[in-house]
Structures are given as C-alpha cells and as structure tokens.
Amino acid sequence: MLNDEKLIEISRGVDNYLYKLMEDYEVTPLSLAAVLLARAMVLNKEVGSAEDFTKLLVSVVQNPPERNEKVH
C-alpha cells in the first residue's frame, strides 16, 4: 500500500533518475519532459487508461502547483 513516506521515496528516486537521464543524454528538462509525456501517453493508451490520464493532465493544467511548491 502506498503511504506518504513511500510516495516521497518514489518521487526522490524518479527525480534522481531524471537528472541522470538529462546528464547521460545531454538534454534539457523540457526536452526530457516531452519524451516522458509522450511515452506516458502511449503507455496509458495501450493499457486502456488514456481517458483517466487525460483527466489527470487537465487537472494539473487547471490547478498547477505554485511556482515554489514541490510536487512531491
């Protein structure tokens, strides 16, 4: 079961991996985000959760985190 501590641990692991990808492939955060978003869209389409994924994206756009607010 996911709890707050586990979500924070996962988030930190993802953050570290993203930084490593940016360094390894010498890409900007925006370029990496574009690749990741495209792959996430394909994954959700293939497993049948594209509609829910789209709702998630819309909710983030409608209520974005504050500029200095951490997402995790």
ABEGO torsion letter per residue (X at the ends): XBBAAAAAAAAAAAAAAAAAAAAAAGBBAAAAAAAAAAAAAAAAAAAGAAAAAAAAAAAAAABBBBAABBAX
